[in-house]
């Protein structure tokens, strides 16, 4: 558990962790706090070991924490969130039941001392829907499909996918991509296994490394590693144009299609926009308006094309 200036929430977070009824160790790493967080956590319980970050930032803190840990099962916690009763036991039992090669997760519930934004509510609903079907990795190019503090994995599997070795942000989304690339399967609890606090000072709201919420560079890195050579980009709105620029920067050839008559036949960034009948290969759906998705999927299904990915 990395922490930095979390004195406002840390005592409640620790209380929720210390109530877990399994044998665990908490490795907490202070990322240069200035608000007394160290005093709150230091010496609180024999199961809690606290270290100063030898580097700077979340990834360095996570690396140090993993270096110091000794458990057979690995999970991550955020210092401003809460663990519901039985979280660690439920996730561990899922792994024991299903064995190596799995990552365990569960449903999430957002909460806030203020008004909770609609975006957070919708994201939680989406994540929980994935848990109902355990089809997380089918949607991995859309958004991060596993909440950063709501997974558990066998230590051997964590090692096999490279854990926190990469210095790539957002570190949580990147780790989930590595789980997918490593062939792990997701198993989900039917219960809420993480209470996710929203507040104005959340790192994801304020730090530059999390500011670009589309994370196209990260998505394309894994898409190009794992998909076929021929790519069709469907969409010439803001998202489609952003992705087209990324492809051009990387010198990746692609076919560009759209269903907007005003853009068909035009050259944007030197690439011609074709009618949707030209779709072929692996297809990226760059969706700007959610109500456009059903029509796109209906067209592809009619063509018996299922190798499409929503960005």
C-alpha positions in Angstrom: 0.0 0.0 0.0 1.7 3.3 -1.1 0.6 6.3 0.8 1.3 10.1 0.5 -0.3 12.7 2.6 -3.3 10.5 3.5 -3.6 11.5 7.2 -7.2 12.5 6.6 -8.3 8.9 5.7 -5.5 6.6 6.8 -6.8 5.7 10.2 -10.1 4.4 8.8 -8.4 2.6 6.0 -6.1 0.8 8.4 -9.0 -0.1 10.7 -10.8 -1.8 7.7 -7.6 -3.7 6.9 -6.8 -4.8 10.4 -10.3 -6.3 10.7 -9.6 -8.8 8.0 -9.8 -12.3 9.5 -7.0 -14.0 7.4 -3.3 -14.2 8.0 -1.8 -11.2 6.2 1.0 -8.7 6.2 0.6 -5.1 5.1 3.6 -3.5 3.5 3.1 0.2 3.5 5.4 2.6 1.8 5.5 6.3 2.5 6.0 8.3 -0.6 7.5 11.4 1.1 4.4 12.4 3.1 4.4 15.8 4.9 1.2 15.6 6.8 1.8 13.2 9.7 0.7 10.0 7.8 3.9 8.2 9.0 3.0 8.8 12.6 -0.5 7.4 12.2 0.7 4.1 10.7 4.0 3.6 12.3 3.8 0.9 15.1 0.1 0.5 14.7 0.1 -3.3 14.5 2.7 -6.1 14.2 1.2 -7.1 10.9 2.0 -3.7 9.4 5.5 -3.0 8.2 6.2 0.6 7.1 9.1 1.8 4.9 10.1 5.1 3.3 10.0 5.2 -0.5 13.6 4.9 -1.8 12.5 6.6 -5.1 9.6 8.7 -5.9 6.1 8.0 -7.1 3.6 5.2 -6.9 5.5 2.7 -9.0 8.7 3.0 -7.0 6.6 2.6 -3.8 4.9 -0.5 -5.2 8.3 -2.0 -6.2 9.7 -1.5 -2.7 6.6 -3.0 -1.1 6.7 -6.1 -3.3 10.4 -6.5 -2.5 9.7 -6.5 1.2 6.6 -8.8 1.1 6.6 -12.6 1.7 3.0 -13.7 1.1 1.8 -16.4 -1.3 -1.0 -14.2 -2.5 -0.4 -10.6 -3.6 -2.9 -7.7 -3.6 -2.7 -3.9 -3.6 -4.5 -1.4 -1.4 -5.0 2.4 -1.8 -4.6 4.4 1.4 -7.8 6.4 1.1 -10.1 3.5 0.4 -11.8 0.8 2.6 -11.8 -3.0 2.7 -15.3 -4.4 3.3 -15.5 -7.3 5.8 -14.1 -10.5 4.5 -12.4 -9.1 1.4 -9.1 -10.8 1.7 -10.7 -14.2 2.5 -13.1 -14.0 -0.4 -10.5 -13.2 -2.9 -8.1 -15.8 -1.6 -10.7 -18.5 -1.6 -11.5 -17.7 -5.2 -7.9 -18.3 -6.1 -7.6 -21.5 -4.0 -10.7 -22.9 -5.7 -9.6 -22.0 -9.2 -5.8 -22.5 -8.9 -2.9 -20.9 -10.6 -3.4 -18.9 -13.8 -6.2 -16.8 -12.3 -6.7 -13.3 -11.0 -9.5 -12.8 -8.5 -11.6 -9.6 -8.3 -15.1 -8.6 -7.2 -17.6 -5.8 -7.3 -16.8 -2.2 -6.3 -18.8 0.4 -4.6 -17.9 4.1 -4.8 -18.5 6.4 -1.9 -17.8 10.1 -1.1 -18.2 12.6 1.7 -19.5 14.9 -1.0 -21.6 14.4 -4.0 -20.5 11.4 -6.1 -20.2 12.2 -9.8 -22.2 10.3 -12.4 -19.0 9.2 -14.2 -17.9 7.3 -11.1 -21.3 5.7 -10.7 -21.3 4.6 -14.3 -17.8 3.2 -14.1 -18.7 1.2 -11.0 -21.8 -0.2 -12.8 -19.7 -1.1 -15.8 -17.1 -2.9 -13.7 -19.7 -4.8 -11.8 -21.4 -5.8 -15.0 -18.1 -7.4 -16.1 -18.0 -9.3 -12.9 -21.4 -10.8 -13.6 -20.1 -12.3 -16.9 -16.3 -12.6 -16.2 -15.7 -11.2 -19.6 -13.3 -8.5 -18.5 -10.6 -9.0 -21.1 -13.1 -8.7 -24.0 -13.4 -5.0 -23.1 -9.8 -4.3 -22.1 -9.2 -1.6 -24.8 -12.2 0.4 -23.7 -11.2 1.2 -20.1 -9.3 -0.5 -17.2 -11.4 -3.6 -16.5 -10.1 -4.3 -13.0 -10.0 -1.7 -10.2 -6.5 -1.0 -9.2 -7.0 -1.9 -5.5 -9.4 -4.8 -6.1 -7.4 -7.8 -7.3 -5.5 -10.7 -5.9 -3.1 -13.0 -7.6 -0.8 -15.9 -6.8 2.8 -14.8 -6.2 4.1 -17.1 -8.9 1.7 -15.6 -11.5 2.5 -12.1 -10.4 6.2 -12.9 -11.1 5.5 -14.5 -14.4 3.8 -11.4 -15.8 6.5 -9.0 -14.6 4.6 -7.4 -11.7 5.6 -3.8 -11.1 8.9 -4.0 -13.1 7.8 -1.5 -15.7 7.9 2.3 -15.2 4.8 2.9 -17.2 1.8 4.9 -16.0 -1.1 4.4 -15.5 0.5 1.5 -13.6 -2.8 -0.1 -12.7 -4.1 -0.3 -16.3 -0.7 -1.4 -17.5 -0.7 -4.2 -15.0 -4.1 -5.4 -16.1 -2.9 -5.5 -19.7 0.0 -7.7 -18.6 -2.4 -10.0 -16.8 -4.3 -10.3 -20.1 -1.2 -10.8 -22.2 0.1 -13.4 -19.7 -3.0 -15.5 -20.3 -4.5 -15.2 -16.8 -8.3 -15.7 -16.4 -10.5 -13.5 -14.3 -12.7 -15.0 -11.6 -15.1 -12.7 -9.7 -16.8 -12.6 -6.4 -20.5 -11.9 -6.5 -20.1 -9.6 -3.5 -18.6 -6.1 -3.1 -14.9 -6.6 -2.4 -13.7 -2.9 -2.5 -15.1 0.4 -1.2 -13.6 3.1 -3.4 -13.5 6.6 -2.0 -13.8 9.6 -4.3 -12.5 12.9 -3.1 -11.0 16.0 -4.7 -7.4 15.1 -3.8 -7.3 11.6 -5.3 -4.1 11.0 -7.2 -6.0 10.0 -10.3 -7.7 13.4 -10.3 -4.6 15.5 -9.8 -1.3 13.8 -11.0 -0.2 14.5 -14.6 0.5 10.8 -15.3 -3.2 10.1 -14.9 -4.6 13.1 -16.7 -5.1 11.6 -20.2 -8.1 9.4 -19.4 -8.1 7.7 -22.9 -4.6 6.3 -22.5 -4.3 5.7 -26.3 -0.5 5.1 -26.2 -0.8 2.4 -23.7 -3.7 0.7 -25.5 -2.0 0.9 -28.9 1.2 -0.6 -27.5 -0.7 -3.8 -26.5 -3.0 -3.8 -29.5 -0.1 -3.7 -31.9 1.7 -6.5 -30.0 -1.2 -8.9 -30.0 -3.4 -8.2 -33.1 -3.1 -8.8 -36.8 -1.1 -6.7 -39.3 -4.1 -5.1 -41.1 -6.1 -2.6 -39.1 -9.3 -0.8 -39.9 -10.1 2.4 -37.9 -13.8 3.1 -37.8 -14.6 6.7 -36.8 -13.5 10.1 -37.9 -14.6 12.2 -35.0 -12.3 13.5 -32.2 -11.4 9.9 -31.0 -10.9 8.6 -34.5 -8.6 11.5 -35.4 -6.6 11.1 -32.2 -6.0 7.4 -33.0 -5.2 8.1 -36.6 -2.5 10.6 -35.5 -1.1 7.9 -33.2 -1.0 5.4 -36.1 0.7 7.9 -38.4 3.3 8.8 -35.7 4.1 5.1 -35.3 4.1 4.5 -39.1 1.4 1.9 -38.9 -0.7 1.4 -42.0 -4.5 1.3 -41.6 -7.7 1.6 -43.5 -9.9 4.5 -42.3 -13.7 4.1 -42.5 -16.6 6.2 -41.4 -20.4 6.3 -41.7 -20.5 10.1 -41.9 -21.2 11.0 -45.5 -19.5 14.4 -45.1 -16.2 12.7 -44.3 -16.2 9.8 -46.8 -13.8 10.4 -49.7 -11.9 13.1 -47.9 -8.3 12.9 -46.9 -7.5 13.6 -43.2 -3.9 13.7 -42.3 -3.2 12.4 -45.8 -5.3 9.3 -45.3 -8.5 8.7 -47.2 -11.7 8.0 -45.3 -13.6 5.2 -46.9 -17.2 3.9 -46.5 -17.8 1.3 -43.8 -18.1 -1.4 -46.4 -14.3 -1.3 -46.6 -13.9 -2.8 -43.1 -11.3 -5.6 -43.0 -8.8 -7.1 -40.6 -8.8 -6.2 -37.0 -11.2 -3.3 -36.4 -10.9 -0.5 -33.9 -14.2 1.3 -33.1 -13.4 4.8 -32.1 -16.6 5.9 -30.5 -17.4 9.5 -29.6 -21.1 9.0 -29.0 -22.3 6.0 -27.1 -25.6 5.9 -29.1 -23.5 5.1 -32.2 -22.2 1.8 -30.8 -25.4 -0.3 -31.4 -25.5 0.5 -35.1 -21.8 -0.2 -35.6 -22.1 -3.5 -33.8 -25.2 -4.5 -35.7 -23.4 -3.8 -39.0 -20.4 -5.9 -38.0 -22.6 -8.8 -36.8 -24.5 -8.8 -40.1 -21.1 -9.2 -41.8 -20.2 -11.9 -39.3 -17.2 -9.9 -38.1 -16.4 -10.3 -34.5 -12.8 -9.1 -34.3 -13.6 -5.5 -33.3 -12.3 -3.6 -30.3 -13.8 -0.5 -28.7 -11.4 2.2 -27.8 
